[in-house]
Amino acid sequence: MCRRRIGVLAVQGAFAEHASRLRRLGCEAVELRRADDVAHPLDGVVLPGGESTTQSRLLRETGMLGPLRALIAAGLPTLGTCAGLILLAARVEGAGDLRGLDAAAAAGRAAVEGLRTLDVTVSRNAYGRQLGSFHAEGTWEGGASPDDHGGAGTATDGRAASAVPVPVPLTFIRAPRIERLGPGARPLVTLGGQVVAVQQDAQLAAAFHPELDGDDRLYRRFLELMR
Ligand code: GLN
């Protein structure tokens, strides 16, 4: 049972899927839409996938950017996925595919002014348009968790999850690539040697969409940060 109050950024993108997963795990999920919503106490925050340029613009316009940045920098447990990873990244390379856009639209798409609290460099839409969406199986690098019993990440015979590595299902949708990790960030999930999820203190971020697959390990790691 979770009994935590978790804010899910709900200005754009895949927030409903995260909220329903958190509720299934027994948490209270509250949608964050305006500055007032981040003024109430939260145990954690989720930044969903979607379009990072739109999300960063709406974060600024709603007045949530500054307060959220302060909360995350002060150690509020945070889970960012896909566009949410881009919002957290200290450095963002590449504007994505700007073909067919006029100058004003291209400039808007190029600009992501995010939270910049996570010491990684990401490049947007790095997996290209043709291969924009795909499924793969990754490796959990985060070690065992005290809560690793039951669920997709654990062997059915009761052995520890670390004894029998269960692949992490990964769904990528026009995903950013994690190009470089600063000294504070460590790999949490890899795919063929490429880091696809990281942890830096109480910040977790993934290039993929854990809300679309049945594996709860990333969510459980997130909830453990709230103890
Ligand atoms: N391509 C999007 C961006 O650059 C991210 C895609 C996603 O969140 N599924 O913001």
Residues whose N, C-alpha, C, O or C-beta is under 5 A from the ligand:
A	BS01	LIG	G49 G50 E51 S52 T53 T81 C82 A83 R124 N125 I173 R174 A175
